[in-house]
C-alpha cells in the first residue's frame, strides 16, 4: 500500500520545460512512491517504468511514512515509522545505501517539507528541512554546509578462509576463494548529528568567551574611571 508520493523535477540548469516538446523534460522527471513494506520506488515519469536500481528498502516491513527531495544536496529524504530519517543519493550506483540518517527521534515522522534558501541570504542558510511527527512537534533542521550529508561508512575487508581437502587421487586441493570480502556496516550513520552538536558547542563556547572578554574590558574601563 502506497503511503506517500513525490515528484522530482529535472534540474533547471540541465533542461527546461518546452510545451511544444515536453518529452525530453518528462523523460528526466521521476515519480517516487513510498509504501508500508518499507520500500521506496523511483519511476520514470515518461515510461512509467521503474528506474534502474529503482527500489530502495529503507527498513524492511516498517512503514515509510513520508518522502521529499532536497534539490541543492540532491538527496532523497525518507521518514519511517521506526523514528528515523534516511537520506539517499539517487545518482549513486549504490543508491540503496543511505548517505546519512537522523535517528532516535521522539515521535514518528509523518510529513516532510523542504525549503531551498536564496543565494547570498543574510544568514548564509542553504536548506531547511521541516519534519512533523505524530506528537504534533515540528522539527526544523537548517543546513549551512554543503557537505553536511557526508558520512564515512565502516568498511572491513576479510579474507575468506581457505579450506583443503583430499581429492579422489589422494592429493590435497584448495577449496574456496581467497578474494577479499567487503563488509559494509550501516551502524555509524549519525556522524552528522555528532558534528552538529560539536559545532553548536563550539559556537556557544565562542559566545561565552566573547562575553567574558567584554566583562573584563568593562571592568578595566570602570577602574580607569
NORUR-V678246 format. One record per residue. N is the residue number from 1. SS is DSSP state (h for helix, s for strand, l for the rest). OMEGA is omega as a letter, one per 20 degrees, with the letter a starting at -180 (none if undefined). Layout:
n = (N;N)
ss = (SS;SS)
omega = (OMEGA;OMEGA)
This chain:
n = (1;2;3;4;5;6;7;8;9;10;11;12;13;14;15;16;17;18;19;20;21;22;23;24;25;26;27;28;29;30;31;32;33;34;35;36;37;38;39;40;41;42;43;44;45;46;47;48;49;50;51;52;53;54;55;56;57;58;59;60;61;62;63;64;65;66;67;68;69;70;71;72;73;74;75;76;77;78;79;80;81;82;83;84;85;86;87;88;89;90;91;92;93;94;95;96;97;98;99;100;101;102;103;104;105;106;107;108;109;110;111;112;113;114;115;116;117;118;119;120;121;122;123;124;125;126;127;128;129;130;131;132;133;134;135;136;137;138;139;140;141;142;143;144;145;146;147;148;149;150;151;152;153;154;155;156;157;158;159;160;161;162;163;164;165;166;167;168;169;170;171;172;173;174;175;176;177;178;179;180;181;182;183;184;185;186;187;188;189;190;191;192;193;194;195;196;197;198;199;200;201;202;203;204;205;206;207;208;209;210;211;212;213;214;215;216;217;218;219;220;221;222;223;224;225)
ss = (l;s;s;s;s;s;s;s;l;l;l;l;l;l;l;l;l;l;l;l;l;l;h;h;h;h;h;h;l;s;s;s;s;s;s;l;l;l;s;s;s;s;s;s;l;l;l;l;l;s;s;s;s;s;s;s;s;l;l;l;l;l;l;s;s;s;s;s;s;s;l;l;l;l;s;s;s;s;s;s;l;l;l;s;s;s;s;s;l;l;l;l;l;l;l;l;l;l;l;s;s;s;l;l;l;l;l;l;s;s;s;s;s;s;s;s;l;l;l;l;l;l;l;l;l;l;s;s;s;s;s;s;s;l;l;l;l;s;s;s;s;s;s;l;l;l;l;l;l;l;l;l;l;s;s;s;s;s;s;l;l;l;s;s;s;s;l;l;l;l;l;s;s;s;s;l;l;l;l;s;s;s;s;s;s;l;l;l;l;l;h;h;h;h;h;h;h;h;h;h;h;h;h;h;h;h;h;h;h;h;h;h;h;h;h;h;h;h;h;h;h;h;h;h;l)
omega = (a;r;a;r;r;r;r;a;r;r;a;r;a;a;r;a;r;a;r;r;a;a;a;a;a;r;r;r;r;r;r;r;r;a;a;a;r;a;r;a;a;a;r;a;a;a;a;r;r;r;r;a;a;r;r;r;a;r;a;r;r;a;r;a;a;r;r;a;r;a;r;r;a;r;r;a;a;r;a;a;r;r;a;r;a;a;a;r;a;r;a;r;r;a;r;r;a;r;r;r;r;a;r;r;a;a;r;r;a;a;a;r;a;r;r;a;r;r;r;r;a;a;a;r;r;a;r;r;r;a;r;a;a;r;a;a;r;r;a;r;r;a;a;a;a;a;a;a;a;r;a;r;r;a;r;r;a;r;r;a;r;r;r;r;a;r;a;a;r;a;r;r;a;r;r;a;r;r;a;r;a;r;a;r;a;a;a;a;r;a;r;r;r;r;r;r;a;r;r;r;r;a;r;r;r;r;r;a;r;r;r;r;r;r;r;r;r;r;r;a;r;r;r;a;none)
